[in-house]
Amino acid sequence: MTKFSDLALDPRVLKAVAEAGYETPTPIQAQAIPHALQGKDVLGIAQTGTGKTASFTLPMITLLGQGRAKARMPRSLVLAPTRELAAQVAENFDVYAKYTKLTKALLIGGVSFGEQDKLIDRGVDVLIATPGRLLDHHERGKLLLTGVQIMVVDEADRMLDMGFIPDIERIFSLTPFTRRAALMILSRWARFSTSTSAEPATRPSVVLSSSDRMSVPVPLTAAARSA
């Protein structure tokens, strides 16, 4: 049986994982983490409650262990469809990155732009945001996405349901395609696959399912740019 210690994660991450009471990864974690650590584009299908958030936060923290953030230029980006989900990702990051010096900013509605601007101006390693608030900051000239190395779209199928495709397309276009890895997490493949109709510009390196029923790469269509 695979253990977290078998997954080539940063020792500081492993320490935090152990303190959180986890020793054995869930199926989606065991499948996704090795590929994410290799910088591959990954499309993961997993139901809520399967540990999908840790499947991208753990490798993200490990990969960002080296390097330094620049003002207004986050090194990684996590998009979530709602304020509540974005806040959950931020809490997950705090738990597993507590032994690192990585910084984060949470950009969601209901919080003043001024406070969020201060965080961005200092430089953050991980930016967690809802699409609308992220674009608000970009349009105000307060945020650059040209330094993004890792991009995650959480609950991509829910993004589709909520009509966020144009926003996601635009955000992907603002990131450096040749220098960033994309991870997309879905909970319902059928709804997502039948509703993305753009011509396939690329394919994910790996398609994973927590049930092991999805293992064949498929056209990413709007996915790599428009989850």
C-alpha positions in Angstrom: 0.0 0.0 0.0 1.3 3.4 -1.0 2.1 5.8 1.8 2.7 9.6 1.6 6.3 9.0 2.4 6.6 7.1 -0.9 5.4 10.1 -3.0 8.6 12.2 -3.1 7.0 15.1 -1.3 9.0 17.7 0.6 10.0 16.5 4.1 8.3 19.6 5.5 5.1 18.7 3.8 5.3 15.1 5.0 5.7 16.4 8.6 2.6 18.5 8.3 0.7 15.6 6.7 1.7 13.3 9.6 0.7 15.9 12.2 -2.7 16.2 10.5 -3.1 12.5 11.1 -2.7 11.1 7.6 -0.4 8.3 6.6 -2.0 6.7 3.5 -3.1 8.8 0.5 -6.6 8.4 -1.1 -6.7 6.9 -4.6 -6.8 10.3 -6.3 -3.9 11.6 -4.2 -1.8 8.5 -4.9 -2.4 8.9 -8.6 -2.2 12.6 -9.1 0.7 13.7 -6.8 3.5 11.8 -8.7 2.3 13.3 -12.1 1.9 16.8 -10.7 5.4 16.6 -9.2 6.7 15.9 -12.7 5.1 19.1 -14.0 2.5 17.3 -16.2 -0.9 18.6 -17.1 -3.3 16.5 -15.1 -7.1 16.2 -15.3 -8.5 14.5 -12.2 -12.0 13.2 -11.6 -12.9 12.7 -7.9 -16.0 13.1 -5.8 -16.1 15.6 -2.9 -14.7 14.0 0.3 -11.9 12.0 -1.5 -9.1 14.3 -0.6 -8.9 16.0 -4.0 -7.8 19.4 -2.5 -4.6 17.8 -1.0 -4.0 16.1 -4.3 -2.9 19.4 -5.7 -1.9 21.4 -2.6 0.8 18.9 -1.5 2.7 18.7 -4.8 2.2 22.5 -5.3 3.9 23.2 -1.9 6.7 20.8 -2.8 7.3 22.3 -6.2 7.3 25.9 -4.9 9.8 25.1 -2.2 12.6 26.7 -4.2 12.3 30.2 -5.5 10.9 33.5 -4.4 7.7 35.5 -5.2 7.8 38.9 -6.8 5.5 41.8 -6.2 2.2 41.4 -8.0 3.4 38.2 -9.7 2.1 35.1 -8.0 4.0 31.9 -8.7 0.9 29.7 -8.7 -2.8 30.1 -9.0 -5.8 28.1 -7.7 -9.2 29.0 -9.0 -12.4 28.0 -7.2 -16.0 28.7 -8.1 -17.2 30.1 -4.8 -15.8 32.1 -1.9 -16.5 29.1 0.4 -14.5 26.7 -1.7 -11.6 29.2 -2.1 -11.5 29.6 1.7 -11.3 25.8 2.1 -8.4 25.6 -0.2 -6.7 28.4 1.7 -7.2 26.5 5.0 -5.8 23.4 3.4 -2.7 25.3 2.3 -2.2 26.7 5.8 -2.2 23.2 7.3 0.3 21.6 4.9 2.6 24.6 4.3 3.1 25.6 7.9 6.7 24.4 8.0 7.6 26.3 4.8 8.1 30.0 4.2 5.6 30.1 1.3 3.0 32.9 1.3 -0.5 33.0 0.0 -3.3 35.5 -0.7 -7.0 34.8 -0.9 -8.9 36.9 -3.4 -12.6 36.6 -2.9 -15.6 39.0 -2.8 -16.8 40.5 0.4 -13.3 41.6 1.4 -11.9 45.1 0.6 -9.6 45.5 -2.4 -7.2 47.5 -0.2 -6.4 44.6 2.1 -6.0 42.2 -0.9 -3.8 44.7 -2.7 -1.4 44.8 0.2 -0.9 41.0 0.1 -0.3 41.0 -3.7 2.1 43.9 -3.5 4.3 41.9 -1.0 4.5 39.0 -3.5 2.8 35.7 -2.9 3.7 32.1 -3.8 0.1 30.9 -3.9 -2.8 32.9 -5.1 -6.2 31.4 -4.4 -9.2 33.2 -6.0 -12.6 33.2 -7.5 -12.5 34.1 -11.2 -14.4 37.4 -11.0 -12.3 38.8 -8.2 -9.1 37.8 -9.8 -10.0 39.6 -13.0 -11.1 42.6 -11.1 -7.6 42.9 -9.6 -6.0 42.3 -13.0 -8.1 45.0 -14.7 -7.2 47.4 -12.0 -3.5 46.9 -12.9 -2.8 45.3 -9.6 -1.9 41.8 -10.7 0.3 40.1 -13.3 -0.1 36.4 -14.2 3.1 36.1 -16.3 5.0 34.4 -13.5 2.5 31.6 -12.9 4.2 28.2 -12.9 1.3 26.1 -11.6 -2.4 26.6 -12.3 -5.2 24.7 -10.7 -8.9 24.8 -11.6 -10.8 23.2 -8.7 -14.4 22.0 -9.3 -14.0 22.7 -13.0 -17.4 21.1 -13.8 -19.1 23.4 -11.3 -17.3 26.4 -12.9 -19.0 25.2 -16.1 -22.4 25.1 -14.5 -22.0 28.6 -13.1 -21.1 30.1 -16.5 -17.4 30.9 -15.8 -16.0 29.5 -19.1 -15.3 33.0 -20.6 -13.5 34.1 -17.4 -11.4 30.9 -17.2 -10.5 31.2 -20.9 -9.3 34.7 -20.3 -7.3 33.8 -17.2 -5.6 30.9 -18.9 -4.6 33.3 -21.8 -2.9 35.6 -19.3 -0.6 32.9 -17.9 2.6 31.7 -19.7 1.5 28.5 -21.5 5.0 27.3 -22.1 6.1 27.6 -18.4 3.1 26.5 -16.4 1.6 23.1 -15.6 -2.2 22.9 -15.4 -4.2 20.7 -13.0 -7.9 20.4 -13.3 -10.2 18.7 -10.7 -13.7 17.6 -11.6 -16.4 15.8 -9.7 -18.6 14.9 -12.7 -16.9 13.9 -15.9 -20.0 13.3 -18.0 -21.4 16.8 -17.5 -18.1 18.4 -18.2 -17.1 16.3 -21.3 -20.4 16.9 -23.0 -20.4 20.6 -22.4 -17.0 21.7 -23.6 -17.1 22.1 -27.3 -14.0 24.1 -28.3 -11.5 22.6 -30.7 -8.9 20.6 -28.8 -5.8 22.8 -28.6 -4.0 20.4 -26.3 -4.4 17.2 -24.3 -3.7 16.6 -20.7 -0.7 14.5 -20.0 -2.6 12.4 -17.6 -6.3 11.8 -16.9 -7.1 10.2 -13.5 -10.1 9.0 -11.7 -10.5 8.1 -8.1 -12.5 5.1 -9.2 -9.9 4.0 -11.7 -12.6 4.1 -14.4 -11.0 6.9 -16.4 -7.4 6.3 -17.5 -7.3 7.2 -21.2 -6.2 10.7 -22.2 -9.0 12.6 -23.9 -9.2 15.9 -25.8 -9.0 18.7 -23.3 -11.1 20.9 -25.6 -11.8 24.0 -23.6 -10.3 22.4 -20.5 -6.7 23.6 -20.7 -8.0 27.1 -21.3 -11.6 27.1 -20.2 -12.5 24.8 -17.4 
